[in-house]
Amino acid sequence: MTLKTLVFESLGSTCELLSADADEARLAQGATWVHEMHQRLTRFEPASELSRFNSRAGQWSAVSPELAALLREALAAYDRSGGLVHAGVLTRMLAIGYTRTFSEGPTIMSRPSAAAVPPLPEMLEVRGGTARLKPGHGIDLGGIAKGWLADRLALRLGKNALANLGGDLFARGVGPEGDGWPVGFGGKTVLLVDSGAATSGVSRRRWGDGLHHLIDPRTGLPAVTDINEVSVIAATATDAEVLAKTALILGSSRASEFLQSKATGWWLS
């Protein structure tokens, strides 16, 4: 097999597409699709579909099939995580200064007070091709979108391919050597077949006095955790993303117990 690889920047991260049975044109089409979805789903562009949906809070709005599916995925992630993976924390992210892309720097001048975020099902409803957001709130799909896109992109690339979108990845098929796709995991290499993986951490997007981008909805502030980074292997990249973020917020005393029956493998640091 001839391995084809394409590396590009999107979703605020470095992305990598690999395929053992597709040509360069299909990889390029995959990258174009990622760029297009980023433009539709980013909260940093006022004209994006997500920003327009957030701006219409309080009213039912038509949404694309992709955004509707992601909003449902966000609600499912909230349930699976016991409410810890919460896509409705945008107002709290803005309050701590995460108002623009991280490369442009935070804008925080003072640390806000703690305030629990209402449950996601109380602020977000999805019915068919329409959705409604409660006034005063906003959605940030973040890592959920990356995992969801990686799962679907791997299918687009062929029967033997890997889509890695900034650390959220899905490996489809048996890899270039027939024994799985080699992926770095917890300081070693593992071979993945039809599996997802994701890493969540608090050190990369960090600023000020202990501020970072991972919000604990119980306080509305950056999560206080004794874990720096969690990597998870699961059935899909979306599942791995949700599990990794939940474990990170839970901390080392509860993370392994939470992951025991849900993840294929994990690594904490």
C-alpha positions in Angstrom: 0.0 0.0 0.0 1.1 3.6 -0.7 0.5 5.9 2.2 -0.8 9.3 1.3 -0.5 12.2 3.8 -1.8 15.7 4.0 -1.0 18.2 6.8 -2.8 21.5 7.1 -3.9 24.2 9.6 -7.6 24.5 10.5 -9.9 24.5 13.6 -7.1 26.5 15.3 -4.9 23.4 15.2 -2.6 21.3 13.0 -4.6 18.6 11.2 -3.3 15.5 9.5 -5.1 13.2 7.0 -3.6 9.8 6.0 -5.0 7.2 3.7 -3.7 3.8 2.4 -6.3 3.6 -0.3 -7.1 7.1 -1.5 -5.3 9.6 -3.8 -4.1 13.1 -3.1 -7.3 14.6 -4.6 -9.5 12.9 -2.0 -7.3 14.1 0.8 -7.4 17.6 -0.6 -11.2 17.4 -0.8 -11.2 16.3 2.9 -9.1 19.3 3.9 -11.4 21.6 2.0 -14.4 20.2 3.8 -12.8 20.7 7.2 -12.1 24.4 6.2 -15.7 24.8 5.1 -17.1 23.3 8.3 -14.8 25.4 10.4 -16.1 28.6 8.8 -19.6 27.5 9.5 -19.1 26.3 13.1 -16.6 28.8 14.6 -17.8 31.2 17.3 -15.1 33.7 16.4 -16.7 34.8 13.1 -19.9 36.8 13.3 -21.1 35.5 10.0 -20.7 31.8 10.8 -23.8 29.7 11.1 -23.1 29.0 14.8 -22.7 32.8 15.5 -25.9 33.6 13.7 -27.7 30.9 15.7 -26.3 32.3 18.9 -27.5 35.8 17.9 -31.0 34.6 17.5 -31.3 33.3 21.0 -35.0 33.1 22.2 -36.5 32.2 18.8 -36.7 29.0 16.8 -34.3 29.1 14.0 -33.7 26.9 10.9 -30.3 25.1 11.2 -28.4 23.0 8.7 -28.4 19.2 9.1 -24.7 19.4 10.3 -25.4 22.0 12.9 -28.6 20.2 14.1 -26.6 17.0 14.4 -23.9 18.7 16.4 -26.3 20.4 18.7 -27.9 16.9 19.4 -24.4 15.5 19.9 -23.8 18.3 22.4 -26.9 17.4 24.3 -25.9 13.7 24.3 -22.4 14.6 25.5 -24.0 16.5 28.4 -25.9 13.4 29.4 -23.0 11.0 29.0 -20.7 13.2 31.1 -23.1 13.8 33.9 -23.4 17.5 32.9 -19.6 18.2 32.9 -19.2 18.5 29.1 -21.4 21.5 28.5 -21.5 23.3 25.2 -23.5 26.2 26.7 -20.6 27.8 28.6 -19.9 30.5 26.0 -20.9 33.4 28.2 -18.5 32.2 30.9 -15.7 31.7 28.4 -16.2 35.3 27.3 -16.2 36.4 30.9 -12.7 35.0 31.5 -11.4 36.7 28.4 -11.6 34.0 25.8 -13.2 36.4 23.4 -11.1 35.8 20.3 -8.8 33.2 18.9 -6.1 32.2 21.3 -3.4 33.3 18.9 -4.7 36.9 19.3 -4.5 36.6 23.1 -7.1 36.8 25.9 -8.8 40.1 26.9 -9.5 39.4 30.6 -8.7 42.2 33.0 -10.2 40.6 36.2 -11.3 37.2 37.3 -15.2 36.9 37.4 -17.1 35.4 40.3 -18.2 31.8 40.3 -21.7 31.1 38.9 -23.0 27.7 38.0 -24.1 27.3 34.4 -27.8 26.1 34.0 -28.2 22.6 32.6 -27.8 22.4 28.8 -31.3 20.9 28.2 -32.8 24.0 29.9 -31.1 26.3 27.4 -31.1 24.4 24.2 -33.8 22.6 22.2 -33.5 20.9 18.9 -36.5 19.7 16.8 -35.9 18.4 13.3 -34.1 21.1 11.3 -34.8 23.8 13.9 -33.3 24.7 17.2 -33.8 27.3 20.0 -31.4 28.8 22.5 -32.5 30.4 25.7 -31.8 34.2 25.8 -28.6 35.2 27.6 -26.7 32.1 26.6 -24.4 30.9 23.8 -23.1 27.7 22.3 -19.4 26.8 21.7 -19.1 23.4 20.1 -15.3 23.3 20.6 -13.8 19.8 20.9 -17.2 18.1 20.3 -17.1 19.5 16.8 -13.5 18.3 16.2 -14.3 14.8 17.3 -17.5 14.7 15.3 -15.8 16.0 12.1 -12.9 13.5 12.5 -15.3 10.6 12.7 -17.1 11.6 9.5 -14.0 12.7 7.6 -12.4 9.2 8.1 -15.4 7.8 6.3 -15.0 10.3 3.5 -11.3 9.3 3.0 -11.9 5.6 2.4 -11.9 2.2 4.0 -8.3 2.5 5.3 -7.7 6.1 6.5 -7.0 8.2 9.6 -8.3 11.7 10.2 -6.5 13.7 13.0 -8.0 17.1 13.7 -5.9 18.7 16.3 -5.5 15.6 18.4 -9.1 14.3 18.0 -8.7 11.4 15.6 -10.5 8.4 14.1 -8.5 5.5 12.6 -10.5 3.5 10.1 -9.3 0.2 8.8 -6.1 -1.8 9.4 -3.5 0.9 8.5 -0.8 0.8 5.9 0.9 -2.4 7.3 -2.3 -4.3 8.1 -1.9 -4.3 11.8 -3.5 -1.0 12.7 -2.8 2.7 12.5 0.3 3.7 14.7 -0.7 6.5 17.0 1.3 8.2 19.8 -0.5 7.6 23.1 0.9 8.3 26.6 4.5 8.3 25.5 4.2 5.1 23.5 2.8 4.0 20.1 -0.4 2.0 19.9 -2.1 0.4 16.9 -5.7 1.5 16.3 -8.3 -0.2 14.1 -11.7 1.3 13.7 -11.2 3.4 16.9 -11.1 7.0 18.0 -8.8 8.9 20.3 -8.6 12.3 21.8 -6.6 14.4 24.3 -7.8 17.1 26.6 -5.6 19.3 28.7 -5.3 22.6 30.5 -1.8 23.7 29.7 -2.0 24.7 26.0 -4.6 27.5 26.2 -3.6 29.1 29.5 -3.2 32.7 30.6 -3.4 35.1 33.6 -3.7 33.7 37.2 -4.6 30.1 36.6 -7.1 30.7 33.8 -7.6 28.2 31.0 -10.2 27.4 28.4 -11.8 24.3 30.1 -14.8 25.5 32.0 -16.3 23.5 34.9 -20.1 24.2 34.5 -20.6 23.7 38.2 -18.7 26.9 38.9 -18.6 28.7 35.6 -14.9 29.0 36.0 -11.8 27.2 34.6 -11.8 23.7 36.1 -9.7 23.1 39.1 -8.1 19.7 38.6 -4.9 17.9 39.5 -4.7 16.4 36.0 -2.7 18.3 33.4 -3.7 16.1 30.4 -6.0 13.1 29.6 -5.8 10.9 26.5 -8.5 8.4 25.8 -9.1 5.6 23.2 -12.8 4.9 22.5 -15.2 3.7 19.8 -15.3 7.1 18.1 -13.3 10.3 18.3 -16.5 12.0 19.6 -16.7 9.5 22.5 -13.0 9.9 23.2 -13.3 13.7 23.3 -16.2 13.6 25.7 -14.6 11.0 28.0 -11.3 12.8 28.1 -12.8 16.1 29.0 -15.0 14.6 31.7 -12.1 12.7 33.2 -10.0 15.9 33.3 -12.7 17.8 35.2 -13.3 15.0 37.6 -9.6 14.9 38.6 -7.4 11.9 39.4 -9.4 10.6 42.3 -12.4 9.8 40.1 -11.1 9.8 36.5 -10.1 6.1 36.3 -13.3 4.9 37.8 -15.3 6.9 35.4 -13.3 5.7 32.4 -13.2 2.0 33.5 -16.4 0.8 31.7 -16.4 3.5 29.0 -13.0 3.7 27.4 -10.8 1.2 25.6 -7.7 2.8 27.1 -6.6 6.0 28.8 -3.6 7.9 30.0 -3.4 10.6 32.7 -0.7 13.0 33.5 
